[in-house]
């Protein structure tokens, strides 16, 4: 399955609804090209909605980091939304959960771009405790 990206905007923040596999080849290239195109258009506040991303490989992880770094250097940000259990565990294992801001709620992710708004970030400790209880 190839990677599909649907773009939408809310309150001046671009939301990328990503579907498929974020892997070496076409998947990683499509995301990187989309981010570059948006940055060239002056859009540097981006949320990656990963709800429908079923698999991320090492190249996909690297692409997420490149997108994060590029947007940060451009004065913006790249936040991640709605990670499934497997992808969240991958970010925890690679310690990238300390780099990315993670969210379960789209409005909280949008609010994170506005310093005066209250936000609720993803609770990693709670997630780990839940996993321990399920084991």
C-alpha positions in Angstrom: 0.0 0.0 0.0 1.4 3.4 -0.9 1.2 6.5 1.2 -1.7 8.9 0.8 -1.8 12.4 2.3 -4.9 14.5 2.6 -4.3 18.1 3.5 -6.6 20.4 5.4 -6.3 23.5 7.4 -7.7 24.7 10.8 -6.9 28.0 12.4 -3.9 28.5 10.2 -2.4 25.1 11.0 -2.0 22.5 8.3 -3.2 19.0 9.2 -1.9 16.1 7.1 -4.1 13.0 7.3 -1.6 10.3 6.4 -2.8 6.9 5.4 -0.7 3.8 4.5 2.9 2.8 5.3 5.6 5.3 6.0 8.5 3.3 4.6 11.6 3.5 2.4 10.9 4.6 -1.1 7.7 6.2 -2.2 6.1 6.6 1.3 9.0 8.6 2.8 9.5 10.6 -0.4 5.8 11.6 -0.6 5.8 13.0 3.0 9.1 14.8 2.6 8.0 16.4 -0.7 4.7 17.4 0.9 6.4 19.1 3.8 8.9 20.9 1.5 6.1 22.1 -0.7 4.1 23.5 2.3 7.2 25.2 3.7 7.9 26.8 0.3 4.3 28.1 0.5 5.0 29.6 3.9 3.1 27.0 5.9 5.4 25.9 8.7 2.9 24.8 11.4 2.0 21.2 10.6 0.3 18.3 12.4 0.9 14.8 11.1 -2.3 12.7 11.8 -0.9 9.2 11.9 -4.2 7.5 12.8 -4.2 5.5 9.5 -0.5 4.8 9.3 -0.2 1.1 10.0 3.6 0.8 9.7 6.7 3.0 10.0 10.2 1.6 9.2 13.6 3.2 10.0 13.5 5.4 6.9 10.0 6.6 7.8 11.3 7.5 11.3 14.2 9.4 9.7 11.7 11.2 7.5 9.6 12.3 10.5 12.8 13.6 12.1 13.9 15.5 9.0 10.4 17.0 8.7 10.5 18.0 12.4 14.0 19.6 12.0 13.2 21.4 8.8 10.0 22.9 10.2 11.7 23.9 13.4 14.5 25.7 11.5 11.8 27.5 9.5 10.3 28.8 12.7 7.4 26.4 12.8 6.7 23.0 14.2 5.7 19.5 13.4 3.4 17.7 15.9 2.2 14.1 15.8 -1.4 13.1 16.4 -3.3 9.8 16.9 -0.4 7.3 16.9 -1.5 3.6 17.1 0.0 1.4 19.8 2.7 -0.1 17.6 3.9 3.3 16.3 3.8 4.8 19.7 5.9 1.9 21.1 8.4 2.5 18.2 8.7 6.2 19.3 9.2 5.2 22.9 11.8 2.5 22.0 13.8 4.9 19.9 13.4 7.7 22.4 11.8 9.9 19.7 8.9 10.4 22.0 11.1 12.9 23.8 11.6 14.9 20.6 8.1 15.0 19.2 5.0 16.5 20.8 2.4 13.8 20.8 -1.3 14.3 21.0 -4.5 12.2 21.1 -6.8 15.2 20.4 -6.7 17.3 17.3 -7.8 20.5 19.0 -5.0 20.1 21.6 -2.5 19.6 18.8 -3.7 22.8 17.2 -3.7 24.7 20.5 -0.1 23.7 21.0 0.9 26.3 18.3 -0.7 29.1 20.4 1.2 29.8 23.6 -1.8 31.4 25.4 -4.1 28.3 25.0 -4.4 25.4 27.4 -3.4 22.0 26.0 -3.3 18.4 27.1 -0.3 16.5 25.8 -0.2 12.7 25.4 0.6 11.1 28.7 3.4 8.7 28.0 3.7 7.5 31.6 0.0 6.6 31.7 0.4 4.7 28.4 3.4 2.7 29.8 1.5 1.9 33.0 -1.5 0.7 31.0 0.7 -1.6 28.9 2.2 -3.1 32.1 -1.3 -3.8 33.4 -2.3 -5.5 30.2 0.7 -7.8 30.2 
